[in-house]
Amino acid sequence: MSRIAVLCGTGMINLAKIAASKKDSTIVEVKTNSKWGEVPLKIVQNPNGKIFFIDRHHSDENSRTPPHMIEHRSNVFAASSCNPNLIISINSVGSLIREFPPGKIGIIEDIIDLTQMPWTFHDTNASHSDRTSHFNSKYNEICENILNKIQGIKLKGLIIAQCVGPQYESPAEIDALEKLGTDVVGMTLGPESRLISETKFPHIALACSSNWAAGRSPEGREININHNQINQTAEIMTENILESIFYLQKNI
C-alpha cells in the first residue's frame, strides 16, 4: 500500500475533497504538531493506499497565509511524519517559455534559489544535505508517462526560480532570470526542496502553468497578471494533477 504526501497551494484548495469523491475513497482530517506549529492534514484512502494532502497556505483564520509567511518547516515535518514513499510538491508557476502555456503541467528538474532566507531543521548542529539530484528521476519518469498520455506532450526538465513574493516579479526581473536559465518562476518550492533534501524521502515537483510571467504574455509585454485568473487556471488542472497522483500510487 503506497503512501504519498502532497504539498499544494494556489488553486488546489479542493484537491483532497475532489480526490475523496473518487470511487472507493474515504477521507479523514487530522492535525500534526511540531515545535514549528500545527498543520492540518486531509488523508484520502483508496484501494491503492493513502494520500496525505497538506495545504501549504493553511491558516487558522478565514484567510490564506502569504508565501513569505509560510512556516515551511512545519509543513515538511508534517509530510515527513506520514512516512511517505514519495513527497510531491504541486506548484503554480509563471511561465517564461512558449512551450509551457497556462493550463499545462510540467516536471521540474532543478531549481535556482538565491533568496537570502535559510531553511533547515538543523539550527544548532550543522548538517549539509546534498542537492545534486534532489528530484527523484524514477518518479519523474513515471510522471512523464502519464502526462504524455493526458496532455499529448511531456514537459520535463523545467528549471524553476524561487522568488520571494508576495508581489509578482517585474518584467526586468524575469528577463534577468531567463539569462540564468529559468523556465518558470514560483514562490514556495525553494524552501520545500531544501527541507525535504534533509529528509530520507524521495521528492518530485510538478509545475502547473497558471500564467505567463511578467512581460511574457503573447498579447504584449504590458499585460498585467490577475491573481483571480491564476486561481481559475490552476483549478482547471486539478483533475489532471489527481490523475497523475493516482497513477503514481499504482506504480510505487
Backbone as CSV, one residue per row, in Angstrom:
resi,resn,N_x,N_y,N_z,CA_x,CA_y,CA_z,C_x,C_y,C_z
1,MET,0.850,-1.200,0.000,0.000,0.000,0.000,0.885,1.249,0.000
2,SER,0.696,2.094,-0.984,1.543,3.268,-1.113,1.103,4.396,-0.182
3,ARG,2.049,5.278,0.128,1.796,6.445,0.965,2.453,7.643,0.275
4,ILE,1.621,8.612,-0.117,2.117,9.787,-0.821,1.693,11.038,-0.062
5,ALA,2.640,11.924,0.198,2.343,13.218,0.818,2.382,14.287,-0.264
6,VAL,1.339,15.107,-0.298,1.209,16.133,-1.333,1.159,17.503,-0.687
7,LEU,2.085,18.366,-1.064,2.094,19.756,-0.634,1.544,20.593,-1.781
8,CYS,0.436,21.291,-1.536,-0.201,22.023,-2.628,-0.621,23.408,-2.162
9,GLY,-0.983,24.255,-3.130,-1.296,25.637,-2.776,-2.297,26.274,-3.702
10,THR,-1.864,27.298,-4.440,-2.739,28.141,-5.245,-3.630,27.322,-6.172
11,GLY,-4.939,27.546,-6.064,-5.905,26.899,-6.939,-6.173,25.439,-6.624
12,MET,-5.496,24.881,-5.614,-5.621,23.456,-5.315,-6.263,23.212,-3.949
13,ILE,-6.983,24.181,-3.443,-7.532,24.088,-2.099,-8.537,22.935,-1.965
14,ASN,-9.183,22.559,-3.072,-10.182,21.482,-3.025,-9.642,20.154,-3.541
15,LEU,-8.335,20.047,-3.667,-7.732,18.844,-4.242,-8.094,17.592,-3.452
16,ALA,-7.996,17.653,-2.134,-8.301,16.483,-1.297,-9.771,16.117,-1.397
17,LYS,-10.647,17.107,-1.384,-12.090,16.849,-1.469,-12.444,16.161,-2.781
18,ILE,-11.834,16.620,-3.870,-12.115,16.010,-5.170,-11.556,14.592,-5.218
19,ALA,-10.367,14.408,-4.654,-9.773,13.068,-4.605,-10.655,12.110,-3.831
20,ALA,-11.242,12.597,-2.747,-12.088,11.749,-1.899,-13.401,11.396,-2.570
21,SER,-13.792,12.177,-3.578,-15.051,11.911,-4.272,-14.930,10.766,-5.270
22,LYS,-13.688,10.328,-5.515,-13.487,9.238,-6.459,-13.952,7.920,-5.845
23,LYS,-14.189,6.948,-6.667,-14.746,5.660,-6.248,-13.885,4.988,-5.189
24,ASP,-14.548,4.438,-4.188,-13.905,3.645,-3.133,-12.896,4.441,-2.306
25,SER,-13.120,5.744,-2.161,-12.220,6.579,-1.363,-12.918,7.065,-0.104
26,THR,-12.130,7.233,0.950,-12.608,7.841,2.186,-11.656,8.952,2.584
27,ILE,-12.136,9.875,3.405,-11.290,10.991,3.823,-11.459,11.249,5.316
28,VAL,-10.349,11.527,5.981,-10.373,11.949,7.376,-9.462,13.163,7.520
29,GLU,-9.731,13.974,8.520,-8.907,15.150,8.788,-8.252,15.010,10.157
30,VAL,-6.942,15.250,10.187,-6.190,15.195,11.436,-5.262,16.418,11.485
31,LYS,-4.582,16.558,12.611,-3.599,17.635,12.738,-2.307,17.065,13.298
32,THR,-1.190,17.578,12.802,0.112,17.201,13.344,0.694,18.398,14.087
33,ASN,1.485,18.118,15.093,2.105,19.179,15.880,3.616,19.044,15.856
34,SER,4.282,20.161,15.822,5.738,20.206,15.921,6.109,21.510,16.606
35,LYS,7.376,21.688,16.896,7.799,22.944,17.529,7.673,24.136,16.586
36,TRP,7.399,23.839,15.302,7.219,24.927,14.328,5.760,25.251,14.078
37,GLY,4.859,24.492,14.699,3.449,24.806,14.543,2.594,23.606,14.198
38,GLU,1.293,23.834,14.170,0.298,22.804,13.899,-0.087,22.836,12.423
39,VAL,-0.242,21.653,11.844,-0.567,21.553,10.417,-1.765,20.625,10.225
40,PRO,-2.825,21.091,9.555,-3.952,20.203,9.243,-3.617,19.294,8.061
41,LEU,-4.024,18.034,8.184,-3.815,17.047,7.126,-5.160,16.475,6.708
42,LYS,-5.348,16.284,5.419,-6.502,15.561,4.909,-5.990,14.262,4.293
43,ILE,-6.447,13.157,4.840,-5.957,11.844,4.422,-7.029,11.152,3.585
44,VAL,-6.699,10.887,2.339,-7.606,10.184,1.438,-7.085,8.759,1.275
45,GLN,-7.927,7.805,1.600,-7.551,6.397,1.463,-8.377,5.755,0.353
46,ASN,-7.691,4.999,-0.508,-8.352,4.242,-1.559,-7.686,2.874,-1.665
47,PRO,-8.118,2.008,-2.554,-7.543,0.661,-2.603,-6.035,0.603,-2.841
48,ASN,-5.440,1.679,-3.365,-4.005,1.674,-3.641,-3.155,2.253,-2.509
49,GLY,-3.814,2.786,-1.474,-3.052,3.317,-0.352,-3.611,4.624,0.180
50,LYS,-2.732,5.437,0.755,-3.144,6.698,1.368,-2.415,7.878,0.723
51,ILE,-3.170,8.970,0.575,-2.599,10.225,0.093,-2.842,11.278,1.166
52,PHE,-1.773,11.929,1.603,-1.832,12.932,2.663,-1.720,14.314,2.023
53,PHE,-2.786,15.085,2.078,-2.804,16.405,1.448,-2.528,17.487,2.490
54,ILE,-1.583,18.349,2.167,-1.236,19.477,3.032,-1.358,20.764,2.230
55,ASP,-2.212,21.660,2.689,-2.333,22.980,2.081,-1.243,23.853,2.688
56,ARG,-0.234,24.177,1.886,0.913,24.920,2.429,0.531,26.313,2.911
57,HIS,-0.606,26.843,2.444,-1.045,28.184,2.836,-2.089,28.151,3.947
58,HIS,-2.193,27.033,4.647,-3.232,26.888,5.667,-3.133,27.987,6.725
59,SER,-4.287,28.327,7.287,-4.345,29.367,8.310,-5.510,29.077,9.235
60,ASP,-5.401,29.503,10.484,-6.495,29.342,11.444,-7.621,30.344,11.191
61,GLU,-7.292,31.389,10.477,-8.280,32.428,10.195,-8.932,32.177,8.838
62,ASN,-9.894,33.045,8.489,-10.539,32.957,7.174,-9.694,33.700,6.147
63,SER,-8.462,33.214,6.008,-7.517,33.860,5.098,-6.515,32.814,4.625
64,ARG,-5.599,33.236,3.766,-4.568,32.339,3.254,-3.208,32.912,3.638
65,THR,-2.354,32.098,4.237,-1.025,32.564,4.617,-0.237,32.937,3.362
66,PRO,0.272,34.168,3.285,1.024,34.569,2.094,2.349,33.811,2.009
67,PRO,2.910,33.691,0.808,4.095,32.842,0.619,5.284,33.208,1.504
68,HIS,5.501,34.502,1.753,6.665,34.897,2.538,6.484,34.644,4.030
69,MET,5.250,34.253,4.442,4.981,33.999,5.855,4.761,32.513,6.157
70,ILE,4.878,31.654,5.167,4.673,30.218,5.383,5.785,29.657,6.264
71,GLU,5.420,28.861,7.256,6.404,28.138,8.075,6.622,26.774,7.402
72,HIS,7.562,26.758,6.475,7.790,25.558,5.666,8.264,24.374,6.503
73,ARG,8.931,24.644,7.617,9.406,23.528,8.439,8.243,22.725,9.008
74,SER,7.196,23.395,9.419,6.045,22.661,9.957,5.378,21.826,8.863
75,ASN,5.277,22.383,7.645,4.652,21.652,6.541,5.455,20.418,6.145
76,VAL,6.761,20.592,6.002,7.603,19.461,5.586,7.718,18.437,6.710
77,PHE,7.763,18.911,7.957,7.755,17.974,9.086,6.487,17.134,9.061
78,ALA,5.344,17.775,8.798,4.068,17.057,8.740,4.087,16.024,7.617
79,ALA,4.613,16.420,6.449,4.696,15.481,5.324,5.592,14.299,5.678
80,SER,6.719,14.576,6.316,7.656,13.514,6.687,7.065,12.586,7.739
81,SER,6.246,13.140,8.627,5.654,12.333,9.696,4.691,11.279,9.157
82,CYS,4.283,11.419,7.913,3.389,10.431,7.275,4.160,9.209,6.790
83,ASN,5.493,9.241,6.918,6.354,8.151,6.440,6.010,7.786,4.994
84,PRO,6.075,8.779,4.100,5.619,8.543,2.728,6.660,7.825,1.870
85,ASN,6.174,7.139,0.853,7.061,6.613,-0.182,7.555,7.730,-1.092
86,LEU,6.762,8.814,-1.134,7.071,9.923,-2.034,6.409,11.189,-1.518
87,ILE,7.130,12.308,-1.630,6.556,13.627,-1.371,6.452,14.351,-2.705
88,ILE,5.276,14.902,-2.972,5.047,15.653,-4.211,4.740,17.108,-3.871
89,SER,5.490,18.018,-4.462,5.165,19.445,-4.380,4.394,19.824,-5.639
90,ILE,3.218,20.421,-5.454,2.430,20.934,-6.571,2.557,22.447,-6.546
91,ASN,3.113,23.020,-7.604,3.418,24.446,-7.602,2.787,25.162,-8.783
92,SER,1.988,26.190,-8.500,1.511,27.078,-9.558,2.649,28.010,-9.929
93,VAL,2.922,28.130,-11.212,4.090,28.887,-11.652,3.724,29.836,-12.785
94,GLY,4.594,30.824,-12.972,4.525,31.687,-14.133,5.516,31.199,-15.163
95,SER,5.086,31.107,-16.403,5.931,30.534,-17.449,6.660,31.610,-18.253
96,LEU,7.933,31.325,-18.544,8.734,32.199,-19.396,8.816,31.679,-20.821
97,ILE,8.390,30.434,-21.045,8.643,29.785,-22.332,7.340,29.470,-23.064
98,ARG,7.341,29.643,-24.369,6.151,29.436,-25.194,5.671,27.993,-25.158
99,GLU,6.602,27.047,-24.932,6.243,25.632,-24.921,5.425,25.239,-23.700
100,PHE,5.291,26.158,-22.749,4.624,25.833,-21.494,3.554,26.885,-21.187
101,PRO,2.474,26.920,-21.967,1.428,27.927,-21.770,0.570,27.624,-20.557
102,PRO,-0.182,28.603,-20.070,-1.113,28.365,-18.965,-2.066,27.207,-19.269
103,GLY,-2.273,26.366,-18.230,-3.138,25.205,-18.378,-2.394,23.899,-18.526
104,LYS,-1.071,23.954,-18.710,-0.271,22.747,-18.870,0.470,22.413,-17.578
105,ILE,0.818,21.125,-17.433,1.555,20.638,-16.267,2.913,20.135,-16.722
106,GLY,3.948,20.516,-16.008,5.298,20.089,-16.347,6.030,19.523,-15.136
107,ILE,7.215,18.997,-15.399,8.023,18.357,-14.362,9.276,19.190,-14.125
108,ILE,9.493,19.564,-12.876,10.655,20.382,-12.531,11.874,19.487,-12.302
109,GLU,12.963,19.868,-12.934,14.204,19.101,-12.821,15.198,19.730,-11.852
110,ASP,15.195,21.061,-11.790,16.156,21.732,-10.915,15.636,23.111,-10.541
111,ILE,16.334,23.720,-9.608,15.842,24.979,-9.040,16.978,25.971,-8.863
112,ILE,16.666,27.227,-9.110,17.573,28.331,-8.804,16.970,29.078,-7.621
113,ASP,17.598,28.946,-6.474,17.088,29.598,-5.267,18.217,30.421,-4.670
114,LEU,18.201,31.691,-4.980,19.246,32.591,-4.488,18.705,33.551,-3.445
115,THR,17.550,33.218,-2.862,16.975,34.057,-1.819,17.821,33.969,-0.556
116,GLN,17.663,34.932,0.308,18.546,35.058,1.467,18.085,34.300,2.700
117,MET,16.818,33.870,2.743,16.287,33.206,3.926,16.770,31.763,3.997
118,PRO,17.524,31.377,5.048,17.945,29.975,5.173,16.821,29.117,5.735
119,TRP,16.718,27.887,5.225,15.723,26.942,5.723,16.408,25.631,6.052
120,THR,16.289,25.202,7.315,16.888,23.946,7.734,16.196,23.462,9.008
121,PHE,16.283,22.155,9.235,15.834,21.583,10.501,16.974,21.562,11.525
122,HIS,18.156,22.018,11.107,19.347,21.854,11.939,19.961,23.218,12.254
123,ASP,19.403,23.897,13.251,19.885,25.224,13.619,21.010,25.194,14.658
124,THR,21.192,24.059,15.342,22.171,24.012,16.420,23.366,23.117,16.114
125,ASN,23.226,22.230,15.142,24.321,21.325,14.777,24.349,21.220,13.259
126,ALA,25.424,21.697,12.641,25.483,21.825,11.183,25.236,20.493,10.479
127,SER,24.373,20.550,9.468,24.093,19.394,8.618,23.993,19.898,7.186
128,HIS,24.750,19.291,6.266,24.828,19.791,4.889,24.274,18.734,3.934
129,SER,23.005,18.849,3.592,22.394,17.855,2.717,22.791,18.099,1.262
130,ASP,22.902,17.009,0.514,23.264,17.093,-0.898,22.026,17.397,-1.736
131,ARG,22.152,18.338,-2.679,21.029,18.706,-3.537,21.375,18.534,-5.015
132,THR,22.364,17.676,-5.304,22.782,17.477,-6.685,21.657,16.909,-7.533
133,SER,20.948,15.938,-6.983,19.815,15.318,-7.697,18.630,15.229,-6.739
134,HIS,18.125,16.377,-6.331,17.127,16.356,-5.263,15.725,16.002,-5.721
135,PHE,15.474,15.964,-7.046,14.186,15.489,-7.533,14.371,14.091,-8.102
136,ASN,13.544,13.160,-7.673,13.741,11.742,-7.930,13.498,11.391,-9.402
137,SER,14.511,10.859,-10.069,14.423,10.572,-11.505,13.445,9.440,-11.814
138,LYS,13.358,8.453,-10.924,12.442,7.330,-11.145,10.995,7.806,-11.204
139,TYR,10.590,8.600,-10.235,9.207,9.053,-10.195,8.932,10.147,-11.217
140,ASN,9.959,10.916,-11.567,9.803,11.875,-12.658,9.468,11.153,-13.961
141,GLU,10.140,10.031,-14.201,9.894,9.267,-15.419,8.475,8.705,-15.449
142,ILE,7.994,8.250,-14.288,6.611,7.766,-14.208,5.642,8.897,-14.544
143,CYS,5.925,10.091,-14.026,5.074,11.245,-14.321,5.115,11.617,-15.802
144,GLU,6.272,11.483,-16.412,6.375,11.748,-17.845,5.389,10.896,-18.623
145,ASN,5.291,9.624,-18.267,4.412,8.705,-18.983,2.958,9.133,-18.904
146,ILE,2.497,9.489,-17.708,1.087,9.836,-17.562,0.792,11.217,-18.150
147,LEU,1.715,12.167,-18.011,1.472,13.498,-18.568,1.466,13.458,-20.089
148,ASN,2.298,12.591,-20.665,2.293,12.432,-22.118,0.936,11.903,-22.586
149,LYS,0.352,10.996,-21.807,-0.955,10.441,-22.130,-2.058,11.484,-21.956
150,ILE,-1.994,12.251,-20.873,-3.033,13.233,-20.569,-2.997,14.424,-21.521
151,GLN,-1.799,14.951,-21.755,-1.648,16.217,-22.471,-1.221,16.056,-23.929
152,GLY,-0.716,14.856,-24.270,-0.178,14.659,-25.604,1.257,15.130,-25.726
153,ILE,1.761,15.757,-24.680,3.158,16.195,-24.618,3.660,15.986,-23.197
154,LYS,4.967,15.828,-23.048,5.554,15.740,-21.717,6.554,16.876,-21.561
155,LEU,6.224,17.788,-20.676,7.048,18.966,-20.432,7.941,18.675,-19.231
156,LYS,9.162,18.251,-19.519,10.074,17.858,-18.455,11.312,18.739,-18.469
157,GLY,12.151,18.558,-17.452,13.422,19.275,-17.406,13.301,20.748,-17.124
158,LEU,12.200,21.169,-16.496,11.994,22.594,-16.241,12.884,23.089,-15.108
159,ILE,13.404,24.287,-15.271,14.180,24.959,-14.223,13.317,26.065,-13.629
160,ILE,13.100,25.986,-12.319,12.275,26.981,-11.640,13.158,27.925,-10.828
161,ALA,12.810,29.195,-10.833,13.487,30.179,-9.994,12.615,30.487,-8.793
162,GLN,13.196,30.400,-7.602,12.499,30.740,-6.369,12.497,32.251,-6.190
163,CYS,11.296,32.827,-6.146,11.149,34.252,-5.876,10.413,34.415,-4.548
164,VAL,10.606,35.524,-3.886,10.115,35.677,-2.527,8.625,35.990,-2.473
165,GLY,8.132,36.866,-3.359,6.744,37.306,-3.256,6.571,38.231,-2.048
166,PRO,5.345,38.593,-1.680,4.110,38.143,-2.310,3.778,38.855,-3.624
167,GLN,4.572,39.884,-3.983,4.326,40.548,-5.256,4.825,39.657,-6.399
168,TYR,4.217,39.809,-7.564,4.750,39.141,-8.741,5.998,39.881,-9.210
169,GLU,6.778,39.224,-10.029,8.045,39.780,-10.476,7.818,40.879,-11.523
170,SER,8.826,41.693,-11.724,8.768,42.707,-12.772,9.286,42.093,-14.080
171,PRO,8.937,42.681,-15.235,9.460,42.170,-16.496,10.984,42.149,-16.544
172,ALA,11.625,43.145,-15.956,13.094,43.181,-15.960,13.668,42.042,-15.115
173,GLU,13.020,41.738,-13.999,13.471,40.614,-13.175,13.322,39.301,-13.934
174,ILE,12.215,39.159,-14.660,12.010,37.956,-15.463,13.077,37.851,-16.547
175,ASP,13.410,38.951,-17.183,14.467,38.942,-18.207,15.794,38.482,-17.614
176,ALA,16.101,38.973,-16.411,17.352,38.590,-15.757,17.349,37.106,-15.391
177,LEU,16.217,36.609,-14.888,16.117,35.202,-14.518,16.240,34.295,-15.738
178,GLU,15.713,34.753,-16.878,15.849,33.960,-18.098,17.325,33.781,-18.466
179,LYS,18.109,34.831,-18.281,19.542,34.746,-18.592,20.259,33.754,-17.697
180,LEU,19.679,33.467,-16.521,20.261,32.482,-15.613,19.814,31.055,-15.945
181,GLY,18.881,30.929,-16.909,18.428,29.604,-17.307,17.053,29.225,-16.822
182,THR,16.273,30.208,-16.370,14.959,29.938,-15.795,13.902,29.671,-16.859
183,ASP,13.050,28.656,-16.595,11.890,28.374,-17.443,10.596,28.861,-16.801
184,VAL,10.516,28.731,-15.466,9.305,29.115,-14.737,9.703,29.770,-13.417
185,VAL,8.768,30.536,-12.834,9.022,31.181,-11.546,7.923,30.815,-10.554
186,GLY,8.296,30.708,-9.276,7.347,30.401,-8.213,7.822,31.004,-6.905
187,MET,7.005,30.812,-5.843,7.292,31.464,-4.564,7.441,30.510,-3.390
188,THR,7.383,29.180,-3.618,7.377,28.279,-2.453,8.282,27.054,-2.561
189,LEU,8.659,26.635,-3.753,9.372,25.369,-3.888,10.785,25.409,-3.311
190,GLY,11.427,26.568,-3.344,12.788,26.655,-2.821,12.918,26.149,-1.395
191,PRO,12.166,26.731,-0.436,12.238,26.246,0.944,11.835,24.787,1.089
192,GLU,10.766,24.373,0.387,10.327,22.981,0.481,11.410,22.024,0.025
193,SER,12.018,22.306,-1.118,13.032,21.383,-1.643,14.250,21.323,-0.737
194,ARG,14.623,22.443,-0.140,15.764,22.450,0.777,15.482,21.573,1.998
195,LEU,14.305,21.743,2.569,13.964,20.982,3.774,13.769,19.503,3.472
196,ILE,13.129,19.188,2.356,12.917,17.783,2.007,14.241,17.097,1.719
197,SER,15.232,17.845,1.230,16.561,17.258,0.998,17.204,16.795,2.298
198,GLU,16.741,17.326,3.432,17.269,16.908,4.736,16.536,15.681,5.286
199,THR,15.529,15.221,4.572,14.816,14.010,4.976,15.278,12.847,4.108
200,LYS,14.789,11.660,4.404,15.164,10.465,3.630,14.193,10.195,2.490
201,PHE,13.223,11.066,2.280,12.115,10.731,1.398,12.320,11.238,-0.035
202,PRO,11.973,10.419,-1.039,12.018,10.863,-2.434,11.065,12.036,-2.650
203,HIS,11.434,12.908,-3.584,10.683,14.143,-3.786,10.608,14.443,-5.279
204,ILE,9.430,14.827,-5.749,9.290,15.383,-7.091,8.450,16.647,-6.998
205,ALA,8.531,17.466,-8.047,7.773,18.719,-8.071,7.105,18.871,-9.427
206,LEU,5.786,19.062,-9.414,5.025,19.299,-10.627,4.689,20.783,-10.736
207,ALA,4.947,21.345,-11.895,4.678,22.757,-12.143,3.376,22.905,-12.907
208,CYS,2.457,23.665,-12.351,1.191,23.971,-13.022,1.297,25.382,-13.599
209,SER,1.383,25.474,-14.910,1.492,26.788,-15.540,0.161,27.510,-15.403
210,SER,0.125,28.500,-14.532,-1.129,29.211,-14.263,-1.167,30.600,-14.891
211,ASN,-0.025,31.074,-15.382,0.014,32.402,-16.013,1.333,32.570,-16.757
212,TRP,1.352,33.526,-17.659,2.620,33.942,-18.252,3.360,34.825,-17.246
213,ALA,4.647,34.645,-17.131,5.438,35.518,-16.262,5.349,36.957,-16.767
214,ALA,5.663,37.892,-15.885,5.541,39.316,-16.221,6.298,39.642,-17.504
215,GLY,5.611,40.292,-18.433,6.230,40.695,-19.686,6.294,39.609,-20.736
216,ARG,5.719,38.421,-20.462,5.841,37.305,-21.402,4.519,36.912,-22.064
217,SER,3.459,37.644,-21.821,2.185,37.316,-22.454,2.274,37.518,-23.965
218,PRO,1.739,36.587,-24.753,1.699,36.778,-26.206,0.915,38.019,-26.619
219,GLU,0.062,38.514,-25.717,-0.748,39.693,-26.022,0.032,40.994,-25.847
220,GLY,1.211,40.918,-25.259,2.011,42.131,-25.107,2.742,42.187,-23.779
221,ARG,3.850,42.868,-23.759,4.708,42.929,-22.580,4.052,43.668,-21.412
222,GLU,3.064,44.512,-21.722,2.440,45.346,-20.687,1.229,44.678,-20.036
223,ILE,0.864,43.463,-20.445,-0.324,42.798,-19.904,-0.113,42.470,-18.422
224,ASN,-1.079,42.873,-17.583,-0.978,42.657,-16.148,-1.285,41.202,-15.776
225,ILE,-0.826,40.805,-14.591,-1.104,39.476,-14.048,-2.274,39.593,-13.078
226,ASN,-3.289,38.750,-13.269,-4.505,38.777,-12.456,-4.549,37.525,-11.588
227,HIS,-4.506,37.704,-10.258,-4.440,36.543,-9.366,-5.717,35.712,-9.415
228,ASN,-6.882,36.332,-9.609,-8.121,35.565,-9.712,-8.092,34.643,-10.922
229,GLN,-7.552,35.138,-12.019,-7.413,34.303,-13.212,-6.425,33.164,-12.970
230,ILE,-5.385,33.440,-12.197,-4.405,32.405,-11.870,-5.073,31.274,-11.092
231,ASN,-5.879,31.630,-10.101,-6.607,30.611,-9.329,-7.510,29.777,-10.230
232,GLN,-8.211,30.444,-11.138,-9.127,29.744,-12.032,-8.374,28.798,-12.964
233,THR,-7.247,29.242,-13.471,-6.446,28.392,-14.362,-5.904,27.193,-13.605
234,ALA,-5.449,27.427,-12.380,-4.925,26.325,-11.572,-6.004,25.289,-11.289
235,GLU,-7.214,25.755,-11.020,-8.326,24.840,-10.728,-8.630,23.932,-11.915
236,ILE,-8.452,24.455,-13.131,-8.705,23.668,-14.337,-7.791,22.442,-14.386
237,MET,-6.599,22.558,-13.795,-5.619,21.469,-13.851,-5.792,20.438,-12.743
238,THR,-6.769,20.634,-11.857,-6.946,19.765,-10.701,-7.122,18.301,-11.093
239,GLU,-7.997,18.030,-12.048,-8.264,16.645,-12.448,-7.015,15.973,-13.010
240,ASN,-6.245,16.694,-13.821,-5.021,16.114,-14.390,-3.959,15.881,-13.321
241,ILE,-3.896,16.772,-12.339,-2.973,16.567,-11.217,-3.361,15.316,-10.454
242,LEU,-4.645,15.142,-10.180,-5.094,13.957,-9.451,-4.837,12.684,-10.248
243,GLU,-5.061,12.732,-11.550,-4.792,11.555,-12.367,-3.312,11.180,-12.291
244,SER,-2.455,12.177,-12.254,-1.016,11.917,-12.130,-0.685,11.294,-10.775
245,ILE,-1.305,11.818,-9.707,-1.052,11.283,-8.367,-1.552,9.845,-8.268
246,PHE,-2.743,9.575,-8.779,-3.289,8.210,-8.739,-2.418,7.246,-9.549
247,TYR,-1.885,7.716,-10.651,-1.007,6.901,-11.481,0.278,6.556,-10.713
248,LEU,0.809,7.542,-10.014,1.992,7.292,-9.179,1.675,6.275,-8.094
249,GLN,0.492,6.396,-7.500,0.080,5.428,-6.476,0.211,3.993,-6.964
250,LYS,-0.224,3.766,-8.187,-0.242,2.408,-8.735,1.152,1.915,-9.107
251,ASN,2.095,2.847,-9.241,3.410,2.476,-9.755,4.543,2.654,-8.759
252,ILE,4.196,2.831,-7.515,5.229,2.926,-6.464,5.628,1.527,-6.033
